[in-house]
Each structure stands twice: as C-alpha cells, then as structure tokens.
Amino acid sequence: MEIKDRVAIITGGGGGIGSATARKWISEGARGVVVADYNAEAALSVAAELGCIGVGLDVTDEAAVSQLVEETETTIGPVDIFFSNAGAGAEGGVEAPNDAWQSQWELHVMSHVYAARAVVPSMTARGEGYLVHTASAAGLLAAVGSAPYSVTKAACIKLAETLAITHGDDGIRVSVLCPQGVNTAMAPRQLGDGGTDGIVEADFVADKITEALRNEEFLILSHPEVQTYTERKASDPDRWLKGMRRLRRRSMDLLEGA
C-alpha cells in the first residue's frame, strides 16, 4: 500500500516511533494523519509541529477507540491504515503483581483487538485496508527479566497472524513491527544487557515500516539479527534456551556490578 492520499491513525504517536512515522507519512503525501497518545499534550505538540490532528486516547478503552475511528471517518474519511503502536514496559516474572500482568495484556493485546474491531468492518466493505501492530523482538524471542512484556508481545504477534489469515482474502493487509533497541523513552538502559544489537533511530524504523507497507510484508524487523535468532530458536529450542540462560546470568552479573 502506498501512503499517498491515505488516512491513518497512529496510537502512541506522542513521540518515538509513532511521531517519526507520522512525520514520514505526511512527507509521503498522506491525506490525513491522526496522532493519538495517552499523553494528550504530547499528541497535540506533535500535531502542531506536523500540521495534523492530535488527540488524547487511552487505547485500553474500547469505546474511546471506536469513537476516534468514527470521528476520523466523519471529519477526514475512511481509515486506510490503523497503526496500533502504543506500548509500555514492565519488569518481573511470574511474581509480578496481577495488575502489572493485566495492564500489559490490555495494552499489548486488547488494544489491538479494539483497533481491529473498529476498522475491519469498513475496510472489509471497501475491500482494502491495513493494520500495523507494534510488538517487539521480545515477542519473537524473550526479554530477560520482563515476563509480562515478553508474553503479551508474543500474544500481539499471534493476534496479527490471526488477523492476516482471517482477513487477507478481504483485502486487509497486516504487518507486525518487532524492533530491538530504538532511541525512544523505552530504549534499554545499557547495551551490555543483551537486549539489543544496537540502538537505531525512530526515523530509521519509520522508513522500515513505510517500506514494508509498500511491499505488503508481514514481519518488520529494524534489526536483521532478529531473523537469525528466530531461525536458531526454531531449529534448536533447547540450545536457544541454554543460550538465554547464559544471557540472563550475564545480565544479572552486570546489574550487580552496576
């Protein structure tokens, strides 16, 4: 899908990957871009800079997501692209409190469900549309010390796969973004923890997303190493798990020495 003359909603658009993608798509000639963020001031600031629409939005509120889609379709036109990008980190394992697990589930899974529910019917009626979900390399692999994050990001990827299978014949395309470290507020605290093969800029990721939509590619990787790791994991899970345990021990040593 080409971006020119398209209408897009971008959640988590108040900074980082979201605002970089809004900037990219406006430069590509999008007819309308709506930047939504839990931080309404951040969304409005980005909108003022780019000359688009900015709104405050809690993506875990299904009624609010539906209302945003309805208002966008009324004021601009049918939503061609819904980039469901909002997310946040959470540390801990199974001992993490229930509310941490639930909030990650709502943010990284149900928000994508709500977005799809809001736009899939009209996209199906028109015979085209695009859903983009931001997951994480952690969803394909694992983030050491962040079980709620890893598990819900994995579920996000599975949801994207399900949507692609179910609605591909309706003309709806789906992509899932699985980055490692990006220079945003969620960047890893240190490169040595094994969480990333290097920090990339949000503008670089926005370029990757735009290229993937143009080519209608499902999996978007900002770090090509992730493809190799995923293939190794699939071919020899036991060896991969041993390697991840070594990574965990090294990460704990680094934290203890900090």
Secondary structure, DSSP 8 states (H G I E B T S, - for coil): ---TT-EEEEESTTSHHHHHHHHHHHHTT-SEEEEEESSHHHHHHHHHHHTSEEEE--TT-HHHHHHHHHHHHHHT----EEEE-------BSTTS-HHHHHHHHIIIIIHHHHHHHHHHHHHHHHT-EEEEEE--HHHHS--TTBHHHHHHHHHHHHHHHHHHHHHGGGTEEEEEE--S-BSSTT--S-GGGSS-S--B-HHHHHHHHHHHHHHT-SEE-SSTHHHHHHHHHHH-HHHHHHHHHHHHHHHHHHHHH-
